[in-house]
């Protein structure tokens, strides 16, 4: 005989994790906007520069594009994680327990 127990979580627990992912998604969006702005600036500089090596400029833009793509992949992964937390089975009564935030290095300099 086998028994499979589905783990359930309180609304407070799930909400805490979703909020932390929302913070992450906000930071990812800021990074994406920053990279997009740098690409616009680079394109404007390329258009007006007479001395800039075009090969260098293309490599710089390609690196920014690759960074933007990597950021996009992270955003998709974070959104999937958020959806996963939202889909977790819930306890019928929320015990009010909130997990410790997932530790990560600070980006503050």
SVG drawing of the C-alpha trace seen along z (x, -y; Angstrom):
<svg xmlns="http://www.w3.org/2000/svg" viewBox="-10 -63 49 65">
<polyline fill="none" stroke="black" stroke-width="0.4" points="0.0,0.0 1.4,-3.4 0.4,-6.8 1.3,-10.0 0.9,-13.1 0.7,-16.4 2.5,-19.1 0.4,-22.2 1.4,-25.7 -0.2,-28.6 -1.3,-31.7 1.3,-33.7 4.1,-31.4 3.2,-31.5 2.6,-35.3 6.1,-35.8 7.7,-33.9 5.7,-35.5 6.6,-39.0 10.3,-38.1 10.0,-36.9 8.1,-40.1 11.0,-42.1 13.4,-40.1 11.2,-40.6 11.3,-44.4 15.1,-44.3 15.3,-42.3 13.0,-44.8 15.3,-47.6 18.4,-45.8 16.6,-45.2 15.7,-48.9 19.2,-49.9 20.7,-47.7 18.1,-48.9 19.1,-52.5 22.8,-51.8 22.1,-50.2 20.1,-53.3 23.0,-55.5 25.5,-53.4 23.5,-53.5 23.3,-57.3 27.0,-57.5 27.8,-55.2 25.6,-57.4 27.5,-60.6 31.0,-59.3 33.5,-59.6 36.4,-58.0 34.7,-55.0 35.9,-51.6 32.7,-50.1 33.8,-46.5 34.4,-47.5 31.0,-49.2 29.2,-46.1 31.0,-43.8 29.9,-46.2 26.3,-46.1 26.4,-42.3 27.6,-42.0 24.8,-44.3 22.3,-42.3 23.6,-39.0 23.2,-40.5 19.7,-41.6 18.9,-38.1 20.3,-36.6 18.3,-39.0 15.2,-38.0 15.8,-34.3 16.2,-35.1 12.9,-37.0 11.1,-34.0 12.6,-31.7 11.6,-34.0 8.0,-34.3 7.8,-30.5 9.0,-30.2 6.3,-32.8 3.6,-30.8 4.9,-27.6 4.5,-29.2 1.0,-30.5 0.0,-27.0 1.1,-25.3 -1.6,-23.5 -2.8,-25.6 -3.7,-24.7 -7.4,-25.1 -6.4,-27.5 -3.3,-29.8 -1.1,-29.2 0.5,-32.6 4.1,-31.3 6.3,-33.3 9.6,-31.7 12.9,-33.5 13.7,-35.3 16.0,-33.4 19.5,-34.7 21.4,-36.4 24.3,-38.8 23.4,-42.4 23.8,-44.4 24.5,-47.6 28.0,-49.0"/>
</svg>
